[in-house]
Amino acid sequence: MATYIALSSFTDQGIRNVKDSTKRADAVQAAAGKFGARMTQIYWTLGKHDLIAIIEAPDDMSATAFSLAIGMAGNVRTQTLRAFSKNEMNDILGKLA
């Protein structure tokens, strides 16, 4: 499974309903399975982003579909980053000439 880091910020709708944020996170964790994904961690943060989630998905298309489905709910805007483990990075570096 590939790892992704989702940096999310509340939309106007999301901040109006912020009291439901932890309940929505539970629903998102449950919905991840529909895309073959798994949200392994979620953190509420201070600063530029309101939430950071760690997601595992079988491929970029599954991760993107999951991210788009969450965005369609209208509570957050998300930037998703592909993350590489140390072993994955060593494999990548091994391909360098």
N, C-alpha and C positions, 0 to 999 in steps of 0.2 A: 504494500500500500504506500502511496505517495503521501507526503505530509504537506499541509498548507497552513499558513497563518493568515487569518482574516482580521483586518483592522477595520472596525466598524464605528460609525458615528450615528447618533440618533437623528432622525428626521424630525420635523416639527410634530408630526403625528406620534413618533416614538417618544419624544420628551413629554408630550401631553399625557401619554399613558405610561410613564416611567414606573409607576407603582406596580405595573404588571410585568416588568422587565424579567424578573426571575421566572415567572410562570411561562413567559414567551420562550425563555432559554430552554426550559424543559420540553416545550413543544418542538423547538428546533432540533434538540437532541433526538427526539423520537422521529422526526421527519427525515433526518439524515439517512436512515436505513433505506428509504425509498430510492435513494440514489446510490446505494452501495457504499455510502460514506459513514463516518463516525466522528462526532464532535467530542474529542477526548477531554478538552479543557475549555473553560470560558472564564474570563476575568473582566470585571468592571474596573475601568481605569480613569485616572485623572490625566488631563492634558488634551492633546489634539484629538485623540480617539477615545470614545466612551467604552468600547468593548474590544477585547482581543480574544479570539478563539483559535484553538488548535484543532485542525480537522485532518482526518485521514480519509483518502478516497482512492479507488483503484486507478484512476487516470484523470487527466486534465478535463476531459469532457464531463465526467461525473461530478467533479468538483465545481465546474462552471455551472452546470445545471442546478446543483444544490444552491450555489450562491445566488443565481438568478431567481430561484423559487423563494428564497428568503427575502430578497429585495422586492419581489412582487407584493409582499405583505405590507410594505410601506413604512416599516418602523425604523429601519437602518439603511444606510448607504455603506457599502463594503468595498474595500480594496483587498484582493486576495493575492498572497505571495506564495510561490512554490518554495518550500524549504527543503534543504538537503542535509541529511545526517553526516556525521564525520566519515562513515564508511562510503556513503554515496559520493561525497566530495573526493575521497581518495580514488574512487573508480573514475571520476571525471578527470582528476589530475593525471591519472595513469594514461589517459588518452592524448596528453600533450606530448609533442615531439621534443 
